[in-house]
């Protein structure tokens, strides 16, 4: 099977784990900076908060969202990314971050470990001193909200750095003139650093906010596009890969293989110009609590 990325394209990031994997707690750079980005007036942050669907969150989820939003140390609105990917395939990958991480592990491209603890909860370890948990608070066709708690322990600091994070992923689906589907992904990141003074936060995050998180998000989006295109070209190869991902459970491996097969078959139909039933994915909601076998399921708000 064609390589999904070269060794130099080393991946450390997944959309659902940006706050842990991009080195939030590890990029302790000494910089002589002016007023840090996160203390400057930020209209994007106001827009990002306004875009959170608070009215769809239950009480517990709303409390977690507010705890981070009201105590944000760092905010970043990523540059929107256009992803060439089948909508159902995209949804599966968003809701199963352990699949992408497992692929990277097989390619020897990351030391990260992501372990699913339940239908909506994960444990994450980036292999460089940052460990944490992540959970889906809410998900529908357009918006996914994830809440994380993490800590960095290592030689870069004298004591652990703890932080809570909130990731809000907005997804808009469209097609080009040929009917090929694309996803416009917009990620907002809020981080509440718990036990570090403002001066240290300024030194730590000044550079990262400017470039690093945007780069990580763009690389992740690019990887999803490459995986999708590889699946279109060699679906059986990706299905074989899926069944070899020993770090994830068997039902997830088989579901990944099923999605890969569907993407491959759609691509073959397009190439051969065979009639194909028009996808209604962009008009449907996919519940976090159900599989794609029930695409008409209503939007679901979830929390502990």
BELWO-V747744 format. One record per residue. N is the residue number from 1. PSI is psi in whole degrees, 0 to 359 (* if undefined). BURIAL is 1 if it has 16 or more other ideal C-beta (glycine too) atoms within 10 Angstrom, else 0. Layout:
BEGIN
n: [N:N]
psi: [PSI:PSI]
burial: [BURIAL:BURIAL]
END
This chain:
BEGIN
n: [1:2:3:4:5:6:7:8:9:10:11:12:13:14:15:16:17:18:19:20:21:22:23:24:25:26:27:28:29:30:31:32:33:34:35:36:37:38:39:40:41:42:43:44:45:46:47:48:49:50:51:52:53:54:55:56:57:58:59:60:61:62:63:64:65:66:67:68:69:70:71:72:73:74:75:76:77:78:79:80:81:82:83:84:85:86:87:88:89:90:91:92:93:94:95:96:97:98:99:100:101:102:103:104:105:106:107:108:109:110:111:112:113:114:115:116:117:118:119:120:121:122:123:124:125:126:127:128:129:130:131:132:133:134:135:136:137:138:139:140:141:142:143:144:145:146:147:148:149:150:151:152:153:154:155:156:157:158:159:160:161:162:163:164:165:166:167:168:169:170:171:172:173:174:175:176:177:178:179:180:181:182:183:184:185:186:187:188:189:190:191:192:193:194:195:196:197:198:199:200:201:202:203:204:205:206:207:208:209:210:211:212:213:214:215:216:217:218:219:220:221:222:223:224:225:226:227:228:229:230:231:232:233:234:235:236:237:238:239:240:241:242:243:244:245:246:247:248:249:250:251:252:253:254:255:256:257:258:259:260:261:262:263:264:265:266:267:268:269:270:271:272:273:274:275:276:277:278:279:280:281:282:283:284:285:286:287:288:289:290:291:292:293:294:295:296:297:298:299:300:301:302:303:304]
psi: [141:138:138:331:156:167:329:341:50:124:135:14:148:147:317:357:24:316:331:312:339:3:30:320:353:344:65:85:133:111:140:96:156:201:123:156:319:350:354:154:135:99:329:324:318:318:319:318:319:334:352:127:70:326:347:358:144:177:313:316:319:322:319:319:312:326:327:315:320:349:34:124:323:132:141:126:114:156:129:145:139:121:126:97:142:135:316:321:315:313:318:315:322:318:358:66:336:337:310:317:321:323:315:321:316:326:2:43:1:154:2:148:130:122:123:126:347:185:329:6:148:154:142:140:118:359:2:21:354:125:154:184:156:140:147:122:330:149:133:192:332:328:138:134:126:141:132:152:129:168:142:130:123:188:346:343:155:336:159:144:123:147:151:150:156:127:125:112:120:132:126:133:138:175:155:189:337:355:4:131:146:158:131:114:130:123:128:134:125:133:130:101:126:320:36:138:163:320:317:321:318:314:322:316:355:310:318:316:325:321:317:313:322:316:317:317:317:319:322:315:320:321:318:319:315:320:318:316:322:322:320:321:327:65:314:324:319:325:319:318:317:317:351:358:86:345:348:162:162:316:321:320:316:325:320:314:322:316:319:319:321:319:317:317:320:317:319:322:319:315:325:359:29:152:139:133:130:132:137:19:320:344:2:152:148:116:145:336:358:165:175:356:344:69:345:1:148:162:147:127:134:150:172:*]
burial: [0:0:0:1:1:0:0:0:0:0:1:1:1:1:1:1:1:1:1:1:1:1:1:1:1:1:0:1:0:0:0:0:0:0:0:1:1:1:0:0:0:0:0:0:1:0:0:1:1:0:0:1:0:0:0:0:1:0:0:0:1:1:0:1:1:0:0:1:1:0:0:1:1:1:1:1:1:1:0:0:1:0:1:1:1:1:1:1:1:1:1:1:1:1:1:1:1:1:1:1:1:1:1:1:1:0:1:0:1:1:0:1:1:1:0:1:0:0:0:1:0:1:0:1:1:1:0:0:1:1:1:1:0:1:1:1:1:1:1:1:1:0:1:1:1:1:1:1:1:1:1:1:0:0:0:0:1:0:0:1:1:1:1:1:1:1:1:1:1:1:1:0:1:0:0:0:0:0:0:0:1:1:1:0:1:1:1:1:1:1:1:1:1:0:0:1:0:0:0:0:1:1:1:1:1:1:0:1:1:0:0:1:1:1:0:1:1:0:1:1:1:1:1:1:1:1:1:1:1:1:1:1:0:1:1:0:0:1:1:0:1:1:0:0:1:0:1:1:0:0:0:1:1:0:1:1:1:1:1:1:1:1:1:1:0:1:1:0:0:0:0:0:0:0:0:0:0:0:1:0:1:0:0:0:0:1:1:1:0:0:0:1:0:0:1:0:1:0:1:1:1:1:1:0]
END
